[in-house]
Amino acid sequence: MRTRTTTATTGLAAALAALLVLAGCTASGTSPRGAASSGPSAPAPSGGSGYEGPRPQDQNLLAWTGDPNDAGHVTAQSAAGVGGRITLVRIVLREEVTWSNIWLGLAGLDPNAQLANCYLGVYDAKGTLLAATPDISPQLMTEPIAKPLPLAKPFTAPPGTYFIALLLNGTWATNALTLKSTGAGISVNAGLTPPQLRYSTILTGQTSLPASVNLAEQSTSTIHTGWASQWYGIS
């Protein structure tokens, strides 16, 4: 009788131990040895459509001031209004790029224009000129399309704030020489003050892009006359 009781007790203890091991494995998210595991469950669908807006890389660009599909407006200014005046468009880079070209949307030509000392360039957030194009006057006389204008020397641009500078000089018909823009004029600077204006002008009487500018002197007086924010791309 004692032998049978001992055997039964031992068997019951073993069964209880096995049950506890199984329960422990289940609670910890593991499977007992020899049991199949189904792995982590798949995340629940977010409910979104999966659509993301256009990115510069979709069009073989590195960055842009905005989707060129939205640059449907054409902006123009007289030579007296912007000649010799540097126009700045701010762009914020989220990753490092090698900056070789500035793309400009040329919308219309003036075949009778007399252009000289026209440039594009890039200033950093301190107002230091990092790179500039040669005189782009010839390119402003041909092919009214979006075109890359090469910098004289490409440079590495780490993440940060930059200002694309446009300088025009010469004579032209106001509504003939035109650029593609977002259409935003006064509203483009909502919530911003110098030296962080998204769209502004600075200095007058310039025939080349100076080595540095004081961004605290950004002005919106010309912007408010309808000189809408130009579209630019980077490659």
N, C-alpha and C positions, 0 to 999 in steps of 0.2 A: 504494500500500500504506500509506503514512504517513497519507493522508487517511482511509482506512477505519478505521485504528486509533484516530485521534483522535476520530472520530465515535462509535465504539463505547465508548470511554472516557468521553466526555461523557455518552452515554445512560445508562451504568451509574452514573455519579456522580449524575445527576438522579434515577434510580430509588432510589438509596440515600438521598438527601436527603428524598425524598417519604416513604420508609418511616420515617425518623427523625422527621419531623414528625408522622406518624400515630401513632407510638408515644408521642411526647411528649404529644399531646392525650389519648390514652387514659389515660396515667398520671396526668395532672392532673385527670381527671374531666370534661374538655370534649370536645366533638365537633368533628371537622374541619369546615371550612366546607362548608355544603351538606348535611351529614349530620344526620339527625333525632336529637334527644336525648330519652331516656326520662324524664329528671328524677329527683329523689331518690326512693328507694324508700319505700314506706309503712311506718310503724312496725309492728313485730310486735305482735299482740294481747297484752295483758297477762295474759290468762287469767282475769280477774275477771268478775263477773257484771254490773258496771256499776251496782250498787245502792249508793245512799248513804242514810244514815239521814235521818229527817225534820229539816228546818231550820225555824227560826222563820218565815222568809219564806213557807214553804208554807202557813202559817196566818195570813198578813197581820200578823205580828208582827215586831219588830226584833230581839229577843233573848228568851231565857228561861233560867230556872234549870235546866231540863231538859225533855225531851219530855213534854207534858202527858198523853200516853198512858200514861206510866209513873207518873203521880201518882194511883195507884189507891187509896192509903191515905187514911184519914180520921183526923185528929188532933184531940184536944180537950184542954183544960186548964181547971182551975177558975179562977174569978175570983181566989181567994186565991193561986193558983200563978203567974199571969202578969199580973194586974191591976197597972197602973202600972210594969210591967217591959218594957223595950224588947227585942224579939226581932230579931236581925240574921241575914239570909241573904246571903251573899257572891255576887256575880255578876261575871264577868270579861268585859268587852266587847273584841272583837277589831277593831272598826272604829268610827268616829264615828257617833253617832246623835243625832237630836233626840228627847229623851225627854219625852213628853207624858202618858203614862198608865202606871200599874202595874196589871197584871191579877192578880187574886186569885181563887183557886178556893174559893168559898164552898160548903161541902158540906151544911150543915144549919143550921136556924134554931131559935131559942128565942123563941116568940111572947110569952113573958112576961119576956124580958130587959129590963133597964133599963141602957141603954148611953149613955155620954157621954164626950167627950174621947178618941175613938178615931182614930188617924191612921196613914197610911203615909207614908214619906219615903225619901230617898236620901242616904246619907253617902258621901263619897269616902274614899280610902285613908288620909287624914290624920285622919279623923273629923269633917270639916266637913259640916254639913247643907247640901245643894245645893238641895233642893226638898222640899216636903211637900204632901199633900192637905189640903183642909178636913176637918173632922170627918166620918168615914165611918160614924158610928153608924147613920144611916138606911139606908145601903146594906147593912149587916150584918143588917138586919131583913127584907129582901125578896129574893126570887128566889135560891135556892141554886144558883147557876150560876157559871161563870167570867165575871167581869165586869171591865171597865176602870174604874179609879178615877182621875180626872184630877188631875194635880198643879195646884196653884194657879198655878204659872208654869212652862211648859215650859223646858227648858234643853238646851244642846248638851253632849253627853257624849263626850269624846274616848276613844280606847282606854285601858283601864286597869281597875283594881279598884274596885268599888263595893259598898256594903252597903245592901240594902233593909231598912228598919226598920218594924216593926209595933208599935203601942202600943194596948193594949186597956184600957178602964176601965169599971167598972159591975158589974152582977151578972147572972149567967146560969147556966143549968143546964149542968153540965160536958159531958154527952154530947148536948146539943141544938145548941149553937152550935159548929160544927165546920168545919175547913178542909181542903182537899185538900193532900196532901203526898206526898213520895216514899216515906215509910215509914222513911227513914234517920234514926236518932237518934244513938246513940253512934258508929257507924261513919262518919258523914258527915265527921268531922274527922280521919280517918286521915292521919297524916304532917304535920299542921298544928299550929301553936301560936299563941297570941295574938301580934300583932294580926291574924293572917291566918286565923282560924278561919272555916270555911265556914258554920257554924251556931252561934249563941251567943245569950246574953242579956247585957244590960248595964244597970246602974242599977235603982233601985226607986223607987216613990212618984212617978212622973212623970205629969203631966196634959197635957203637950205634949212635942213632940220638941225637945230642947235644940239650940242653935246648933252645939254641938260635943260630941263624946264622946271619951273616952280608950280607944281600941281595945285597948290593952294590958290593960284590965280585963275583957275578954271572959270570960264564965263559961259553964261547961257543966253546972252543977249541975241546972238546970231541964231542960236537954236530956236528961239521963240519966234523967229520970222519965217519959219517953215523949212529950215535946212534939216531935213529928217535924217535919223540915224542910219548911216550906211551899213550895208551887209558886207561882212568880211569872212573869209575862211582861211585856214592854216594848213599848209602841207610842207 
